[in-house]
Amino acid sequence: MKVLKQTVYSIVAAGLLSFMGILVETSMNVTFPTLMKAMAVNLETIQWITTGYLLVVTMMMIASAHLLKKYPAKNLFLFAIACFTIGTVIAACATNFPVLMMARVIQALSTGISTPLMFHIILTQIPREQTGTYNGMAAMIISLAPALGPTYGGLLTANFSWRQIFWWLLPLILIVFVIGLRNLTMSAADTHDRFDWWGFVIFSACLIAIDFAFNAAGKTGFMSWHFGGYLLIAVILVILLAAYNRHATNHLLDLNIFRNLVVDWHLLAYFLLQFINIGCSFILPNVAQLVLGQDAFVAGLILLPGALLGAFMAPVAGRLLDKVGAYRPILSGVTAMLLGCLAFVISHSVLTVGLICVYFILMRVGFAFAFGNTITNASKQVKMSQKADINAAFNMSQQYAGSLGTGVLAAIIGAYQLQPGKTAVTTAAGAAVDYWLLAILTVVALLSIWNSRRISKKVGMRDDGRF
C-alpha cells in the first residue's frame, strides 16, 4: 500500500518540531557550567532547565491521548509551534534563571504535543507492515537532535553566546510552520472525548514530588528530611491516584492497554532505555568539563559520533523489525547498551575523551536498535481505537524518564559534591556511582524484554506481533 506524500510531509513537520525541542534540551546540557556562573546558581538549580522542561513535556504527553482524539491535527500543530516560537524568543532574551525557566516551560508545551502527534500519524496512517520502517525514520529525526544538540550548544556557547542556541532556530521554525500548515489535515477522532482533570492533577503532582525529592537530595543529601518528605508525599499521591482510578468513570488513558503483559514489560524497558540515554547525555558532558577540564565545545563534540551513528541506524533497525520481527534487534540493542555501561563502570578512573567517545558509540548504536522498535512492537498489541492511548503512555514514559534520569543522576553527583575535596574529584566519584546505576538499570531492561518474549511465545505470538 502506497503512503501519500501529504502523510509523509505531515510526519516530517511534526518530527522537525519535536527535533527542535529535543535539540534545545540536549544543547542546554553543555551550557550548565556557563549558566551557573552567569546566573549565580548551582548545578542542582540549573539542571531544572532540563528536568523541569521534561517534566512539563511529560504532563503534556499524558494529556495527549485526549488531545489527539478531540482536536484536529493542524490545530494542535499550530498551537505547538506558536508555543515553541514564543518560548524561543523569551529564552534568547532571558537575563535571569526564573525568566529562562519560564521560557523552557512554554517550549515544553510544544514538544509535549509534537512528539505524540508524529507517532500518532504513523500509527494510524501508515500500513501495519511499514510501521517499523516509519517509526525508525521518526526515531532518526528525533535522534539527530541529541546527536547534534551537545555539539551545536557547545559550539555556539564557546564561540558566541548560549543565547544563539535559540536565535538560530527561528529560520527553521518558519520552514516547519509552512510544511505543517500545508499538509496536516487529519481530523479529530472523537470530539466528545472528556478529559480526566482530577486524574491529571494527581498524576502531575506525583511526578513533581518525585523530581523535587531528588533535587533536594542533590542539595542536602539522600539522608535529609527534605528528600524523605517529598518522597513520602509522592507515595501518598500514588496511593491516592490508585484509589481514584478504581472509582473514576473517566481516565487519562484507556487502562485496558495495561492488561497486556507484553505491553507492560515493553513500557518498563522503554522507560529505562530513555533514562539511560538521557542520563548519559547529562553525565558525560559534565564529566568532560568538570573532571577532564575540557571546554563546552569539546564536551559536546565527544557525543557527536555516537549520536550521529545511532540516529542513522534507527531506520535500519526499523526495517529489520519489519523483516525479522522485534525481539532480535531489541535484545541485541539492549545487550550493546549493557556492554557500554559496563565499560564506563570498569574504566571510570581512567576515562579520557577518546574512551568516552568509543563507549558512547556502542551505547547509542544499541539504543537505536532497541528504542524505536520497543514502541513499535508494543503498538501492535492493541486495537486501532487504543493507538492514541498507547502512544501517550509510551511518550509520557519516555519524557519522564529523561526528567527523572537527569534529576537522579544530578542528585547523586550533587550529593558527592557536598563532601570536602576538589570539584573534579567529588564529581568523578559521583559519576562512578551513576555508571553503576545505569548498568543495573540496563540489566533490568534486558530482563524485561526477555520476559516479554517468553510471554509472547507462550501465547503463540510470532516475533512480528501476530498470532
Kinemage of the C-alpha trace (Angstrom):
@kinemage 1
@onewidth
@group {chain A} dominant
@subgroup {mainchain}
@vectorlist {calphas} color= white
{ca met a 1} P 0.000 0.000 0.000
{ca lys a 2} L 1.419 3.364 -1.084
{ca val a 3} L 1.819 6.107 1.539
{ca leu a 4} L 0.625 9.558 0.461
{ca lys a 5} L 3.236 12.316 0.181
{ca gln a 6} L 0.994 14.524 2.307
{ca thr a 7} L 1.197 11.961 5.112
{ca val a 8} L 4.998 11.866 4.853
{ca tyr a 9} L 5.215 15.671 4.975
{ca ser a 10} L 2.893 15.712 7.981
{ca ile a 11} L 5.236 13.322 9.799
{ca val a 12} L 8.206 15.491 8.818
{ca ala a 13} L 6.546 18.680 10.112
{ca ala a 14} L 5.653 17.187 13.493
{ca gly a 15} L 9.035 15.448 13.636
{ca leu a 16} L 11.042 18.598 12.957
{ca leu a 17} L 9.131 20.496 15.624
{ca ser a 18} L 9.929 17.694 18.057
{ca phe a 19} L 13.525 17.750 16.769
{ca met a 20} L 13.925 21.401 17.690
{ca gly a 21} L 12.577 20.837 21.183
{ca ile a 22} L 14.991 17.983 21.843
{ca leu a 23} L 17.844 19.890 20.177
{ca val a 24} L 17.477 22.735 22.657
{ca glu a 25} L 17.099 20.292 25.548
{ca thr a 26} L 20.374 18.494 24.786
{ca ser a 27} L 22.134 21.724 23.792
{ca met a 28} L 21.496 23.174 27.226
{ca asn a 29} L 23.270 20.293 28.992
{ca val a 30} L 26.690 21.559 27.865
{ca thr a 31} L 25.866 25.136 28.908
{ca phe a 32} L 25.318 24.285 32.584
{ca pro a 33} L 28.785 25.381 33.811
{ca thr a 34} L 28.444 28.634 31.827
{ca leu a 35} L 24.907 29.326 33.064
{ca met a 36} L 25.855 28.504 36.665
{ca lys a 37} L 28.354 31.365 36.566
{ca ala a 38} L 26.216 33.774 34.550
{ca met a 39} L 23.108 33.339 36.711
{ca ala a 40} L 24.840 32.620 40.051
{ca val a 41} L 23.113 29.284 40.692
{ca asn a 42} L 24.392 25.780 41.468
{ca leu a 43} L 24.110 22.540 39.443
{ca glu a 44} L 21.028 21.315 41.330
{ca thr a 45} L 19.204 24.528 40.381
{ca ile a 46} L 20.374 24.925 36.794
{ca gln a 47} L 19.549 21.312 35.934
{ca trp a 48} L 15.866 22.262 36.281
{ca ile a 49} L 16.228 23.817 32.834
{ca thr a 50} L 16.269 20.221 31.607
{ca thr a 51} L 14.418 18.436 34.430
{ca gly a 52} L 11.597 20.990 34.614
{ca tyr a 53} L 11.289 21.122 30.849
{ca leu a 54} L 10.993 17.334 30.599
{ca leu a 55} L 8.539 17.289 33.491
{ca val a 56} L 6.154 19.652 31.681
{ca val a 57} L 6.627 17.688 28.452
{ca thr a 58} L 5.630 14.563 30.369
{ca met a 59} L 2.486 16.215 31.694
{ca met a 60} L 1.509 17.327 28.196
{ca met a 61} L 2.126 13.868 26.784
{ca ile a 62} L -0.139 12.173 29.317
{ca ala a 63} L -2.805 14.642 28.179
{ca ser a 64} L -2.063 13.937 24.506
{ca ala a 65} L -4.314 10.840 24.395
{ca his a 66} L -7.258 13.204 24.947
{ca leu a 67} L -5.903 15.997 22.723
{ca leu a 68} L -5.227 13.711 19.746
{ca lys a 69} L -8.785 12.343 19.916
{ca lys a 70} L -10.607 15.634 20.459
{ca tyr a 71} L -8.794 18.158 18.211
{ca pro a 72} L -7.713 18.189 14.538
{ca ala a 73} L -4.018 17.617 13.925
{ca lys a 74} L -3.477 21.038 12.327
{ca asn a 75} L -4.924 22.884 15.350
{ca leu a 76} L -2.593 21.008 17.697
{ca phe a 77} L 0.364 21.686 15.426
{ca leu a 78} L -0.332 25.433 15.218
{ca phe a 79} L -0.661 25.694 18.997
{ca ala a 80} L 2.577 23.761 19.454
{ca ile a 81} L 4.630 25.814 17.031
{ca ala a 82} L 3.258 29.070 18.496
{ca cys a 83} L 4.381 27.963 21.982
{ca phe a 84} L 7.809 26.980 20.713
{ca thr a 85} L 8.304 30.316 18.936
{ca ile a 86} L 7.259 32.373 21.973
{ca gly a 87} L 9.405 30.296 24.313
{ca thr a 88} L 12.410 30.545 21.999
{ca val a 89} L 12.308 34.350 21.853
{ca ile a 90} L 11.844 34.704 25.626
{ca ala a 91} L 14.732 32.288 26.317
{ca ala a 92} L 17.051 34.136 23.962
{ca cys a 93} L 16.343 37.392 25.827
{ca ala a 94} L 16.388 35.954 29.384
{ca thr a 95} L 18.655 37.710 31.888
{ca asn a 96} L 17.995 35.534 34.939
{ca phe a 97} L 17.108 31.958 35.839
{ca pro a 98} L 13.339 32.437 36.520
{ca val a 99} L 12.747 34.005 33.092
{ca leu a 100} L 14.785 31.294 31.357
{ca met a 101} L 12.868 28.634 33.272
{ca met a 102} L 9.543 30.177 32.220
{ca ala a 103} L 10.661 30.130 28.583
{ca arg a 104} L 11.604 26.468 28.832
{ca val a 105} L 8.178 25.630 30.270
{ca ile a 106} L 6.475 27.339 27.313
{ca gln a 107} L 8.691 25.404 24.892
{ca ala a 108} L 7.825 22.195 26.726
{ca leu a 109} L 4.150 22.663 25.842
{ca ser a 110} L 5.212 22.405 22.199
{ca thr a 111} L 7.326 19.247 22.442
{ca gly a 112} L 4.678 17.602 24.616
{ca ile a 113} L 2.262 17.839 21.693
{ca ser a 114} L 4.501 17.475 18.630
{ca thr a 115} L 6.172 14.175 19.547
{ca pro a 116} L 2.925 12.235 20.233
{ca leu a 117} L 1.402 13.865 17.142
{ca met a 118} L 4.182 12.491 14.947
{ca phe a 119} L 3.846 8.944 16.283
{ca his a 120} L 0.040 9.149 16.149
{ca ile a 121} L 0.163 9.940 12.435
{ca ile a 122} L 2.453 6.941 11.891
{ca leu a 123} L 0.415 4.514 13.990
{ca thr a 124} L -2.904 5.493 12.379
{ca gln a 125} L -1.994 6.465 8.790
{ca ile a 126} L 0.844 4.062 7.915
{ca pro a 127} L 0.113 0.406 6.962
{ca arg a 128} L 0.978 -2.121 9.665
{ca glu a 129} L 3.668 -3.812 7.584
{ca gln a 130} L 5.551 -0.491 7.241
{ca thr a 131} L 5.205 0.899 10.768
{ca gly a 132} L 8.651 -0.352 11.791
{ca thr a 133} L 10.297 1.471 8.899
{ca tyr a 134} L 8.426 4.730 9.502
{ca asn a 135} L 8.904 4.591 13.259
{ca gly a 136} L 12.600 4.100 12.504
{ca met a 137} L 12.558 7.205 10.312
{ca ala a 138} L 10.788 9.145 13.063
{ca ala a 139} L 13.330 7.896 15.574
{ca met a 140} L 16.097 9.094 13.256
{ca ile a 141} L 14.601 12.590 13.081
{ca ile a 142} L 14.357 12.975 16.830
{ca ser a 143} L 17.609 11.075 17.462
{ca leu a 144} L 19.506 13.567 15.334
{ca ala a 145} L 18.635 16.189 17.936
{ca pro a 146} L 20.599 14.532 20.772
{ca ala a 147} L 23.309 13.848 18.179
{ca leu a 148} L 23.668 17.462 17.164
{ca gly a 149} L 22.497 19.154 20.372
{ca pro a 150} L 25.643 18.969 22.536
{ca thr a 151} L 27.895 19.958 19.622
{ca tyr a 152} L 25.510 22.694 18.482
{ca gly a 153} L 25.212 24.089 22.008
{ca gly a 154} L 28.922 23.720 22.749
{ca leu a 155} L 29.999 25.402 19.508
{ca leu a 156} L 27.721 28.414 19.974
{ca thr a 157} L 28.450 28.754 23.695
{ca ala a 158} L 32.229 28.533 23.249
{ca asn a 159} L 32.427 30.892 20.257
{ca phe a 160} L 29.446 33.219 20.598
{ca ser a 161} L 26.847 33.012 23.380
{ca trp a 162} L 24.418 30.449 24.765
{ca arg a 163} L 21.634 32.778 23.568
{ca gln a 164} L 22.459 31.904 19.957
{ca ile a 165} L 21.173 28.384 20.644
{ca phe a 166} L 17.701 29.922 20.492
{ca trp a 167} L 18.150 32.662 17.887
{ca trp a 168} L 19.494 30.287 15.235
{ca leu a 169} L 16.299 28.212 15.354
{ca leu a 170} L 13.978 30.955 14.084
{ca pro a 171} L 14.519 30.279 10.321
{ca leu a 172} L 13.857 26.540 10.846
{ca ile a 173} L 10.703 27.350 12.814
{ca leu a 174} L 9.376 29.280 9.797
{ca ile a 175} L 10.101 26.381 7.412
{ca val a 176} L 8.404 23.848 9.714
{ca phe a 177} L 5.384 26.147 10.052
{ca val a 178} L 4.895 26.262 6.262
{ca ile a 179} L 5.257 22.463 5.866
{ca gly a 180} L 2.769 21.736 8.635
{ca leu a 181} L 0.246 24.352 7.541
{ca arg a 182} L 0.088 22.899 4.033
{ca asn a 183} L -0.018 19.197 4.842
{ca leu a 184} L -1.621 18.432 8.211
{ca thr a 185} L -5.246 17.500 7.536
{ca met a 186} L -6.061 14.617 9.915
{ca ser a 187} L -9.402 15.265 11.626
{ca ala a 188} L -10.384 14.618 15.235
{ca ala a 189} L -11.418 11.042 16.041
{ca asp a 190} L -13.750 11.798 18.969
{ca thr a 191} L -14.747 15.417 19.556
{ca his a 192} L -16.819 14.388 22.591
{ca asp a 193} L -13.908 12.777 24.462
{ca arg a 194} L -13.792 14.019 28.075
{ca phe a 195} L -10.597 14.906 29.914
{ca asp a 196} L -9.876 13.488 33.374
{ca trp a 197} L -8.841 16.684 35.165
{ca trp a 198} L -8.621 15.171 38.655
{ca gly a 199} L -6.531 12.274 37.439
{ca phe a 200} L -4.265 14.699 35.579
{ca val a 201} L -3.747 16.904 38.648
{ca ile a 202} L -2.968 13.985 40.983
{ca phe a 203} L -0.671 12.313 38.467
{ca ser a 204} L 1.216 15.554 37.727
{ca ala a 205} L 1.603 16.318 41.441
{ca cys a 206} L 3.103 12.857 41.940
{ca leu a 207} L 5.679 13.398 39.192
{ca ile a 208} L 6.579 16.832 40.575
{ca ala a 209} L 7.020 15.437 44.101
{ca ile a 210} L 9.428 12.760 42.862
{ca asp a 211} L 11.510 15.304 40.941
{ca phe a 212} L 11.562 17.651 43.952
{ca ala a 213} L 12.740 14.753 46.139
{ca phe a 214} L 15.828 14.083 44.041
{ca asn a 215} L 16.518 17.782 43.599
{ca ala a 216} L 16.503 18.091 47.411
{ca ala a 217} L 18.840 15.088 47.664
{ca gly a 218} L 21.351 16.871 45.452
{ca lys a 219} L 21.311 19.903 47.733
{ca thr a 220} L 21.097 18.338 51.196
{ca gly a 221} L 21.912 14.642 50.674
{ca phe a 222} L 19.835 11.470 50.488
{ca met a 223} L 19.539 11.213 54.267
{ca ser a 224} L 17.915 14.630 54.673
{ca trp a 225} L 14.304 15.092 55.763
{ca his a 226} L 13.686 17.141 52.598
{ca phe a 227} L 14.332 14.099 50.399
{ca gly a 228} L 12.304 11.768 52.637
{ca gly a 229} L 9.441 14.254 52.945
{ca tyr a 230} L 8.977 14.743 49.217
{ca leu a 231} L 9.291 11.003 48.638
{ca leu a 232} L 6.588 10.356 51.251
{ca ile a 233} L 4.304 12.861 49.519
{ca ala a 234} L 4.899 11.043 46.219
{ca val a 235} L 3.967 7.683 47.779
{ca ile a 236} L 0.763 9.147 49.241
{ca leu a 237} L -0.149 10.598 45.852
{ca val a 238} L 0.447 7.236 44.132
{ca ile a 239} L -1.924 5.569 46.611
{ca leu a 240} L -4.469 8.361 46.090
{ca leu a 241} L -4.230 8.007 42.300
{ca ala a 242} L -4.744 4.237 42.511
{ca ala a 243} L -7.815 4.701 44.723
{ca tyr a 244} L -9.180 7.413 42.422
{ca asn a 245} L -8.752 5.272 39.291
{ca arg a 246} L -10.711 2.400 40.858
{ca his a 247} L -13.797 4.584 41.225
{ca ala a 248} L -13.456 7.104 38.386
{ca thr a 249} L -15.630 6.703 35.290
{ca asn a 250} L -13.209 8.684 33.119
{ca his a 251} L -9.448 8.099 32.838
{ca leu a 252} L -6.422 9.827 31.342
{ca leu a 253} L -5.712 6.650 29.374
{ca asp a 254} L -7.612 3.525 28.409
{ca leu a 255} L -6.273 1.367 31.248
{ca asn a 256} L -7.169 -1.783 29.344
{ca ile a 257} L -3.914 -1.480 27.404
{ca phe a 258} L -2.060 -2.405 30.611
{ca arg a 259} L -3.864 -5.745 30.871
{ca asn a 260} L -1.470 -6.969 28.192
{ca leu a 261} L 1.745 -8.074 29.935
{ca val a 262} L 3.743 -7.707 26.728
{ca val a 263} L 2.807 -4.016 26.671
{ca asp a 264} L 3.696 -3.643 30.368
{ca trp a 265} L 7.172 -5.180 30.012
{ca his a 266} L 7.839 -3.140 26.873
{ca leu a 267} L 6.795 0.039 28.679
{ca leu a 268} L 9.204 -0.652 31.548
{ca ala a 269} L 12.061 -1.314 29.119
{ca tyr a 270} L 11.188 1.814 27.106
{ca phe a 271} L 11.299 3.947 30.255
{ca leu a 272} L 14.644 2.524 31.367
{ca leu a 273} L 16.258 2.865 27.934
{ca gln a 274} L 15.425 6.576 27.811
{ca phe a 275} L 16.531 7.038 31.445
{ca ile a 276} L 19.910 5.594 30.482
{ca asn a 277} L 20.117 7.543 27.217
{ca ile a 278} L 19.323 10.985 28.643
{ca gly a 279} L 21.342 10.170 31.762
{ca cys a 280} L 24.467 9.621 29.673
{ca ser a 281} L 23.817 12.829 27.734
{ca phe a 282} L 23.790 14.667 31.077
{ca ile a 283} L 26.701 12.926 32.829
{ca leu a 284} L 29.305 12.778 30.079
{ca pro a 285} L 29.450 16.492 29.064
{ca asn a 286} L 29.686 17.473 32.734
{ca val a 287} L 32.417 14.892 33.412
{ca ala a 288} L 34.312 16.179 30.372
{ca gln a 289} L 34.202 19.734 31.694
{ca leu a 290} L 34.361 19.366 35.487
{ca val a 291} L 36.658 16.303 35.652
{ca leu a 292} L 38.697 16.316 32.432
{ca gly a 293} L 38.898 20.104 32.142
{ca gln a 294} L 37.539 20.374 28.590
{ca asp a 295} L 35.553 23.351 27.285
{ca ala a 296} L 31.869 23.276 26.309
{ca phe a 297} L 32.618 22.684 22.629
{ca val a 298} L 34.745 19.580 23.237
{ca ala a 299} L 32.246 18.326 25.839
{ca gly a 300} L 29.530 18.403 23.211
{ca leu a 301} L 31.729 17.108 20.399
{ca ile a 302} L 32.618 13.841 22.159
{ca leu a 303} L 28.968 12.745 21.959
{ca leu a 304} L 28.580 13.603 18.266
{ca pro a 305} L 29.985 10.437 16.561
{ca gly a 306} L 27.927 8.034 18.662
{ca ala a 307} L 24.773 10.098 18.481
{ca leu a 308} L 25.021 10.580 14.708
{ca leu a 309} L 25.730 6.909 14.055
{ca gly a 310} L 22.881 5.902 16.350
{ca ala a 311} L 20.496 8.282 14.605
{ca phe a 312} L 21.254 6.944 11.148
{ca met a 313} L 20.966 3.348 12.373
{ca ala a 314} L 17.382 3.911 13.590
{ca pro a 315} L 15.736 3.412 10.138
{ca val a 316} L 17.883 0.309 9.609
{ca ala a 317} L 16.630 -1.059 12.934
{ca gly a 318} L 13.030 -0.294 11.931
{ca arg a 319} L 13.354 -2.093 8.604
{ca leu a 320} L 14.937 -5.030 10.415
{ca leu a 321} L 11.848 -5.279 12.629
{ca asp a 322} L 9.593 -5.366 9.557
{ca lys a 323} L 11.677 -8.237 8.128
{ca val a 324} L 12.679 -10.448 11.090
{ca gly a 325} L 10.447 -9.335 13.969
{ca ala a 326} L 11.087 -7.180 17.009
{ca tyr a 327} L 12.910 -9.250 19.585
{ca arg a 328} L 16.196 -9.928 17.826
{ca pro a 329} L 17.056 -6.254 17.162
{ca ile a 330} L 15.717 -5.149 20.575
{ca leu a 331} L 17.657 -7.745 22.567
{ca ser a 332} L 20.814 -7.088 20.531
{ca gly a 333} L 20.480 -3.367 21.143
{ca val a 334} L 19.970 -3.621 24.899
{ca thr a 335} L 22.927 -6.015 25.140
{ca ala a 336} L 25.137 -3.467 23.360
{ca met a 337} L 23.981 -0.778 25.804
{ca leu a 338} L 24.843 -3.035 28.726
{ca leu a 339} L 28.356 -3.569 27.373
{ca gly a 340} L 28.757 0.217 27.049
{ca cys a 341} L 27.613 0.800 30.633
{ca leu a 342} L 29.972 -1.881 31.941
{ca ala a 343} L 32.828 -0.253 30.023
{ca phe a 344} L 32.164 3.020 31.875
{ca val a 345} L 31.996 1.150 35.198
{ca ile a 346} L 35.335 -0.595 34.612
{ca ser a 347} L 37.170 2.432 33.163
{ca his a 348} L 35.690 5.270 35.224
{ca ser a 349} L 39.015 6.132 36.912
{ca val a 350} L 40.984 6.294 33.652
{ca leu a 351} L 38.410 7.835 31.338
{ca thr a 352} L 39.670 10.019 28.506
{ca val a 353} L 37.881 11.954 25.789
{ca gly a 354} L 38.640 9.122 23.355
{ca leu a 355} L 37.293 6.386 25.630
{ca ile a 356} L 34.095 8.331 26.324
{ca cys a 357} L 33.603 8.731 22.580
{ca val a 358} L 34.084 4.993 21.872
{ca tyr a 359} L 31.874 3.782 24.725
{ca phe a 360} L 29.127 6.227 23.820
{ca ile a 361} L 29.150 4.976 20.204
{ca leu a 362} L 28.442 1.456 21.481
{ca met a 363} L 25.616 2.679 23.690
{ca arg a 364} L 23.969 4.854 21.032
{ca val a 365} L 24.006 2.148 18.363
{ca gly a 366} L 22.443 -0.242 20.852
{ca phe a 367} L 19.851 2.367 21.765
{ca ala a 368} L 18.966 2.820 18.080
{ca phe a 369} L 18.199 -0.882 17.655
{ca ala a 370} L 16.179 -1.178 20.858
{ca phe a 371} L 14.273 2.050 21.484
{ca gly a 372} L 12.075 2.700 18.445
{ca asn a 373} L 11.375 -0.996 17.955
{ca thr a 374} L 10.086 -1.273 21.517
{ca ile a 375} L 7.199 1.164 20.980
{ca thr a 376} L 6.530 -0.288 17.508
{ca asn a 377} L 6.153 -3.809 18.849
{ca ala a 378} L 4.028 -2.675 21.793
{ca ser a 379} L 1.677 -0.741 19.494
{ca lys a 380} L 0.955 -3.946 17.575
{ca gln a 381} L -0.584 -5.456 20.707
{ca val a 382} L -3.557 -3.045 20.891
{ca lys a 383} L -6.627 -2.150 18.824
{ca met a 384} L -6.727 0.848 16.476
{ca ser a 385} L -9.003 2.718 18.912
{ca gln a 386} L -6.267 2.404 21.579
{ca lys a 387} L -3.388 3.742 19.449
{ca ala a 388} L -3.620 7.250 20.924
{ca asp a 389} L -3.583 5.802 24.445
{ca ile a 390} L -0.522 3.598 23.964
{ca asn a 391} L 1.188 6.442 22.102
{ca ala a 392} L 0.548 8.781 25.033
{ca ala a 393} L 1.659 6.202 27.599
{ca phe a 394} L 4.960 5.462 25.890
{ca asn a 395} L 5.797 9.057 25.018
{ca met a 396} L 4.937 10.183 28.542
{ca ser a 397} L 7.169 7.413 29.876
{ca gln a 398} L 9.976 8.491 27.565
{ca gln a 399} L 9.914 12.113 28.643
{ca tyr a 400} L 9.563 11.469 32.343
{ca ala a 401} L 12.429 9.001 32.114
{ca gly a 402} L 14.556 11.855 30.790
{ca ser a 403} L 13.382 14.199 33.528
{ca leu a 404} L 13.871 11.668 36.301
{ca gly a 405} L 17.148 10.437 34.823
{ca thr a 406} L 18.628 13.930 34.827
{ca gly a 407} L 17.324 14.614 38.328
{ca val a 408} L 18.518 11.355 39.890
{ca leu a 409} L 21.971 11.372 38.313
{ca ala a 410} L 22.469 15.068 39.099
{ca ala a 411} L 21.396 14.401 42.704
{ca ile a 412} L 24.000 11.651 43.081
{ca ile a 413} L 26.771 13.880 41.734
{ca gly a 414} L 25.469 16.804 43.788
{ca ala a 415} L 25.488 14.708 46.969
{ca tyr a 416} L 29.137 13.791 46.375
{ca gln a 417} L 29.994 17.424 45.627
{ca leu a 418} L 28.750 18.301 49.128
{ca gln a 419} L 31.697 16.311 50.504
{ca pro a 420} L 35.049 18.051 51.108
{ca gly a 421} L 37.528 17.915 48.262
{ca lys a 422} L 38.160 19.294 44.801
{ca thr a 423} L 35.175 19.511 42.477
{ca ala a 424} L 36.900 17.298 39.905
{ca val a 425} L 37.417 14.528 42.471
{ca thr a 426} L 33.938 14.626 44.003
{ca thr a 427} L 32.274 14.879 40.579
{ca ala a 428} L 34.234 11.841 39.355
{ca ala a 429} L 33.193 9.873 42.461
{ca gly a 430} L 29.518 10.723 41.916
{ca ala a 431} L 29.755 9.841 38.220
{ca ala a 432} L 31.212 6.428 39.116
{ca val a 433} L 28.081 5.663 41.151
{ca asp a 434} L 25.967 6.879 38.245
{ca tyr a 435} L 27.672 4.411 35.890
{ca trp a 436} L 26.851 1.529 38.240
{ca leu a 437} L 23.216 2.632 38.442
{ca leu a 438} L 22.914 2.803 34.652
{ca ala a 439} L 24.435 -0.672 34.289
{ca ile a 440} L 21.950 -2.145 36.768
{ca leu a 441} L 19.012 -0.480 35.018
{ca thr a 442} L 20.208 -1.834 31.676
{ca val a 443} L 20.127 -5.355 33.124
{ca val a 444} L 16.542 -4.754 34.257
{ca ala a 445} L 15.620 -3.538 30.748
{ca leu a 446} L 17.204 -6.634 29.214
{ca leu a 447} L 15.261 -8.918 31.563
{ca ser a 448} L 12.042 -7.029 30.768
{ca ile a 449} L 12.354 -7.648 27.039
{ca trp a 450} L 13.414 -11.242 27.595
{ca asn a 451} L 10.358 -11.841 29.793
{ca ser a 452} L 8.125 -10.196 27.193
{ca arg a 453} L 9.473 -12.541 24.548
{ca arg a 454} L 8.805 -15.528 26.822
{ca ile a 455} L 5.173 -14.432 27.283
{ca ser a 456} L 4.746 -13.906 23.532
{ca lys a 457} L 5.991 -17.416 22.790
{ca lys a 458} L 3.744 -18.862 25.480
{ca val a 459} L 0.605 -17.415 23.869
{ca gly a 460} L 1.782 -18.418 20.391
{ca met a 461} L 2.632 -14.947 19.118
{ca arg a 462} L 5.189 -14.523 16.333
{ca asp a 463} L 8.066 -12.046 16.551
{ca asp a 464} L 6.185 -9.656 14.277
{ca gly a 465} L 3.383 -9.338 16.822
{ca arg a 466} L 0.893 -11.617 15.075
{ca phe a 467} L -0.620 -14.927 16.135
